[in-house]
């Protein structure tokens, strides 16, 4: 392929007040470089370096919202008044290089460790129904008042992200965490209008969170919503069995104020439903009419979970790029997330732009710089240690 063949991937795009120079996104991936929830200088330099390598949009690693149930771990990022100065410095590092950044807001829900000795260990683990996945309980169901408090925590952290200078936020509704637990019927058995078999009920709290952020932060603040069918606890898990169910979800979230959908799949080239070549981002774009980001093993032979388990990763760069261009030209999606490849090579986008494929460094598991002991039974999509239930049992074990 020549640079001319790749031109659609380098066309500018405007979303809200963000004028992006190309279609490439660094998605949220935990690096373990936060101190008591605050990003270190190392993390700020890591983000800035990717902007210098021509990444169009950065999404921060998962940042726990301002609620004690969001996570126990002091190693994970948090967005509170105490960590605001460090996040402002991190955003400033990105902006000074000409970049754009969204902070990804996150709550672990029933995947959170229950018990232990962390600074927030006294607070219970709460989720829609006290279920981590089929047959595995952890913590308890949140009360109605706690749902309001969690919604307000997302809003507080979104306002702090705005104060830090971020272009917007991404609400993390994927991979089996709290928001995804509301969307997934397996983990949401509530009977109070916030759960059960109907998608319209399961999407109620996520939509209320988005609407509250929109009301608090105004019309120009970008809100992305990341979601997935698959879970780290169940690769075959599905929040929407049919396009009709997906249509209900994206319509409600769009009405609430979502600007951008980030559809996470393990392999972007796989169709979501029989009878159509559209992947999950493609269906989302078709049903919502809103911009979408596709993601899933771009340029690589194996998906993120396989590579975290040590499966050999080979480059499939040119076929992957050709497929992306074809789908982008067809209007299937608008942006492309490149995760592991941008960990391995900060100049990945720049090298692709000039057709210098031979110098692109292929991702290896060692690039995460995490010891085997920290990968757990099946690893974790962000490179974090899988939380346990406080007794040493991995909540992600099927």
C-alpha positions in Angstrom: 0.0 0.0 0.0 1.1 3.6 -0.7 0.5 6.7 1.4 -2.1 7.7 -1.2 -4.0 4.4 -0.6 -4.2 5.3 3.1 -5.4 8.9 2.6 -8.9 8.2 4.2 -7.2 7.4 7.5 -5.4 10.7 7.5 -8.4 12.9 6.6 -9.3 15.5 9.3 -12.4 15.1 11.4 -14.3 17.5 13.7 -16.2 16.3 16.7 -17.6 19.1 18.8 -14.8 21.6 19.3 -12.1 18.9 18.6 -10.5 19.3 15.2 -8.7 16.0 14.8 -5.8 15.8 12.2 -6.4 12.1 11.4 -8.6 9.1 12.4 -6.3 7.4 14.9 -7.1 7.1 18.6 -5.0 5.9 21.5 -7.6 4.1 23.7 -7.6 3.8 27.4 -5.0 1.3 28.7 -3.7 1.1 32.2 0.0 1.6 32.5 0.4 1.5 36.3 2.0 4.9 36.5 -0.4 6.6 39.0 0.5 7.5 42.6 -2.5 7.5 45.0 -4.7 8.0 42.0 -2.7 10.9 40.5 -0.9 10.5 37.1 2.9 10.6 37.4 5.2 12.7 35.2 6.0 9.4 33.4 2.3 9.0 32.4 2.1 12.6 31.2 5.3 12.1 29.1 3.9 8.8 27.7 0.8 10.6 26.5 2.7 13.6 25.1 5.0 11.3 23.2 2.1 9.7 21.4 0.8 13.1 20.4 4.3 13.9 19.0 4.0 10.7 17.0 0.8 12.1 15.4 -2.0 10.3 17.2 -5.1 12.4 16.6 -7.0 11.7 19.9 -5.9 10.3 23.2 -8.2 8.6 25.8 -6.7 8.3 29.2 -6.5 5.1 31.1 -9.5 4.2 33.2 -10.0 6.8 36.0 -12.1 5.8 39.0 -14.8 8.3 39.7 -15.1 10.2 43.0 -16.9 7.5 45.0 -15.4 5.1 47.5 -16.9 2.1 45.9 -15.3 2.8 42.5 -12.1 0.9 43.2 -10.1 -0.1 46.2 -6.7 -0.1 44.6 -4.4 2.9 45.3 -2.5 2.0 42.1 -5.4 2.8 39.8 -6.1 6.3 38.6 -8.8 8.4 40.4 -10.3 11.8 39.6 -11.0 13.8 42.8 -10.2 17.2 44.1 -6.9 15.9 45.5 -5.7 14.4 42.2 -7.0 17.3 40.0 -3.7 19.3 39.9 -1.8 16.2 38.6 -4.5 15.5 36.0 -4.4 19.2 34.9 -0.6 18.9 34.4 -1.1 15.7 32.4 -3.7 17.3 30.2 -1.5 20.4 29.8 1.4 18.1 28.5 -1.0 16.7 25.8 -2.3 20.2 24.9 1.1 21.8 24.7 2.0 19.2 22.0 -1.1 20.1 20.1 -3.2 17.0 21.1 -6.7 16.3 22.3 -7.6 14.1 25.3 -10.7 12.6 26.9 -10.5 11.3 30.4 -12.1 7.9 30.8 -14.5 7.7 33.8 -14.8 4.2 35.4 -16.3 2.2 38.2 -15.5 -1.4 38.8 -18.8 -2.5 40.3 -18.9 -6.2 41.2 -15.4 -6.7 39.7 -14.0 -4.6 42.6 -12.2 -6.5 45.3 -14.4 -7.0 48.4 -12.6 -6.8 51.7 -8.9 -6.4 51.9 -6.9 -3.5 53.5 -7.1 -0.7 51.0 -8.0 2.8 52.0 -11.5 2.3 50.8 -11.9 -1.2 52.0 -14.5 -0.2 54.6 -16.9 0.7 51.8 -19.0 -2.2 50.4 -18.6 -3.4 46.8 -21.9 -2.5 45.0 -23.3 -3.2 41.6 -26.7 -3.7 39.9 -27.4 -7.1 41.5 -24.3 -8.2 43.4 -23.2 -10.4 40.5 -19.8 -10.4 38.8 -21.0 -13.0 36.3 -23.1 -16.1 36.1 -22.9 -18.0 39.3 -20.4 -15.6 41.0 -21.7 -13.2 43.6 -19.6 -10.4 44.9 -20.7 -7.5 47.2 -24.3 -6.6 47.1 -26.9 -4.8 45.0 -26.8 -1.0 45.2 -29.7 0.8 46.8 -31.7 3.5 45.0 -29.9 6.2 47.0 -26.5 4.6 46.1 -27.4 4.8 42.4 -28.0 8.5 42.7 -24.7 8.8 44.5 -22.8 6.9 41.8 -24.5 9.1 39.1 -23.4 12.2 41.0 -19.8 10.8 41.4 -19.6 10.5 37.6 -20.8 14.1 37.3 -18.3 15.4 39.9 -15.4 13.7 38.1 -16.6 15.0 34.7 -16.6 18.5 36.1 -13.1 17.9 37.4 -12.0 16.7 34.0 -13.4 19.9 32.5 -11.5 21.9 35.1 -8.4 20.0 34.2 -8.7 21.2 30.6 -9.7 17.9 29.0 -11.8 18.1 25.8 -14.3 15.7 27.3 -14.8 12.4 29.0 -15.4 8.8 28.0 -17.9 6.9 30.1 -16.5 3.3 30.4 -19.4 1.0 29.8 -17.4 -2.0 28.6 -15.7 -5.2 29.5 -17.8 -6.2 32.5 -17.4 -3.2 34.8 -20.2 -1.3 36.5 -21.9 0.4 33.6 -21.6 -2.8 31.5 -23.0 -4.7 34.5 -26.2 -2.6 34.1 -26.4 -3.2 30.4 -25.8 -7.0 30.6 -28.9 -9.0 31.6 -26.7 -11.7 33.2 -25.5 -9.2 35.9 -28.6 -7.0 36.1 -31.6 -8.6 37.6 -33.1 -5.5 39.2 -36.9 -5.1 39.3 -37.0 -1.4 40.0 -37.0 0.0 36.5 -33.2 -0.1 36.2 -32.8 -3.7 35.1 -34.2 -7.0 33.9 -34.8 -8.3 30.4 -35.7 -5.1 28.7 -32.8 -3.0 27.2 -34.8 0.2 27.8 -34.6 -0.5 31.6 -31.0 -1.7 31.6 -29.8 1.4 29.8 -31.6 3.7 32.2 -28.8 4.4 34.6 -26.1 4.8 31.9 -28.3 7.3 30.1 -29.0 9.2 33.3 -25.3 9.4 34.0 -24.7 10.8 30.5 -27.6 13.2 30.7 -26.3 14.5 34.1 -22.8 15.0 32.7 -24.2 16.9 29.7 -26.3 19.1 31.9 -23.3 19.9 34.2 -20.6 20.4 31.6 -22.5 22.1 28.8 -23.0 21.4 25.0 -19.4 21.7 23.9 -17.9 19.1 26.3 -17.4 15.9 24.3 -18.9 12.7 25.8 -17.8 9.4 24.4 -19.4 6.1 25.5 -17.3 3.0 25.3 -19.1 -0.3 25.3 -18.6 -4.0 24.3 -20.5 -7.2 23.9 -17.6 -9.3 25.3 -16.6 -9.3 29.0 -13.3 -10.2 30.6 -15.3 -12.8 32.6 -17.2 -14.1 29.5 -15.8 -13.6 26.0 -19.2 -14.6 24.5 -21.2 -12.3 26.7 -23.7 -10.0 24.9 -25.6 -6.9 26.0 -27.6 -6.8 22.7 -28.7 -10.1 21.1 -30.1 -8.3 18.1 -29.7 -5.0 16.1 -33.1 -4.0 17.5 -31.7 -4.1 21.1 -28.6 -2.2 20.1 -30.8 0.4 18.5 -32.7 1.0 21.7 -29.4 1.4 23.6 -27.7 3.8 21.3 -30.9 5.9 20.7 -31.3 6.4 24.4 -27.7 7.3 25.0 -27.7 9.6 22.0 -30.7 11.4 23.3 -29.0 11.7 26.7 -26.0 13.5 25.1 -23.4 11.1 23.8 -21.3 12.6 20.9 -19.2 9.5 20.1 -19.5 5.7 20.5 -16.4 3.6 21.1 -17.4 0.0 20.2 -14.9 -2.4 21.7 -14.4 -5.8 19.9 -11.6 -8.3 20.1 -11.1 -8.4 16.3 -12.5 -5.4 14.3 -12.8 -7.4 11.1 -15.4 -9.8 12.4 -19.1 -9.1 11.6 -21.4 -8.6 14.5 -24.4 -10.4 13.2 -24.9 -12.9 10.3 -26.1 -11.5 7.0 -24.1 -8.3 7.2 -20.4 -7.4 7.0 -20.8 -4.6 9.6 -18.8 -4.9 12.8 -20.1 -3.6 16.1 -19.0 0.0 15.3 -20.6 -0.3 11.9 -24.0 -1.3 13.3 -23.7 1.5 15.9 -23.0 4.1 13.3 -25.9 2.8 11.1 -28.4 2.8 14.0 -27.3 6.0 15.8 -26.1 8.3 13.1 -23.3 9.4 15.4 -19.5 9.1 14.9 -18.0 5.8 16.1 -14.6 4.4 16.9 -13.7 0.9 16.0 -11.1 -1.2 17.9 -9.8 -4.7 18.0 -6.4 -6.1 17.1 -5.6 -3.4 14.4 -2.4 -4.5 12.6 -1.9 -7.6 14.8 -2.6 -11.3 14.4 -4.0 -12.0 17.9 -6.4 -10.2 20.1 -5.5 -8.4 23.3 -6.5 -11.2 25.7 -4.5 -13.8 23.8 -1.4 -11.6 23.7 -1.7 -11.0 27.4 -1.6 -14.7 27.9 1.6 -14.9 26.0 0.3 -16.1 22.6 2.7 -15.1 19.9 1.7 -11.9 18.1 2.5 -11.4 14.5 2.0 -8.4 12.3 -0.8 -8.3 9.8 -0.3 -4.6 9.2 -1.0 -4.2 5.5 -4.1 -6.4 5.3 -5.5 -4.7 8.4 -4.9 -1.2 7.0 -6.5 -2.2 3.7 -9.6 -3.5 5.5 -9.8 -0.3 7.6 -9.7 1.9 4.6 -12.4 -0.1 2.8 -14.7 0.1 5.8 -13.9 3.8 6.5 -14.7 4.6 2.9 -18.0 2.7 3.2 -19.0 4.9 6.2 -18.9 2.0 8.7 -17.0 4.0 11.3 -15.1 7.3 11.7 -12.1 6.6 13.9 -9.8 3.8 14.7 -8.3 2.9 18.1 -4.8 1.4 18.1 -3.8 0.2 21.5 -1.0 -2.3 21.8 0.8 -1.1 18.7 1.0 2.4 20.1 2.4 1.0 23.3 5.1 -0.7 21.3 5.8 2.1 18.9 4.9 5.7 19.7 5.6 6.7 16.1 3.3 4.1 14.7 0.9 6.6 13.1 3.7 8.7 11.6 5.3 5.6 10.1 2.0 4.5 8.6 1.5 7.9 7.1 4.7 7.7 5.1 4.3 4.0 4.2 7.3 3.0 6.3 5.8 -0.3 7.3 9.1 -2.1 7.6 10.2 0.0 10.6 7.0 -0.4 12.6 7.7 -2.3 15.8 5.3 -5.2 16.5 3.8 -5.4 20.0 5.2 -8.0 22.4 3.7 -8.8 25.8 6.9 -7.6 27.5 6.1 -4.1 26.3 3.6 -3.9 29.2 6.5 -4.4 31.6 4.4 -6.4 34.0 5.6 -9.6 35.7 3.7 -12.8 35.2 2.5 -12.7 38.8 0.5 -9.6 38.0 -1.4 -11.0 35.1 -3.6 -13.4 37.0 -5.6 -16.2 35.4 -6.5 -14.6 32.1 -5.0 -11.2 32.4 -6.9 -8.0 31.9 -7.6 -5.9 28.8 -5.8 -2.9 30.3 -2.9 -4.8 31.7 -4.0 -4.6 35.3 -4.0 -7.4 37.9 -7.4 -9.0 37.9 -9.2 -8.1 41.2 -10.2 -10.8 43.6 -13.1 -11.3 45.9 -10.9 -10.7 49.0 -10.2 -14.4 49.5 -7.8 -14.7 46.6 -10.3 -16.0 44.0 -10.1 -14.4 40.6 -13.5 -13.0 39.8 -12.7 -13.3 36.1 -12.3 -17.1 36.2 -15.2 -18.6 34.2 
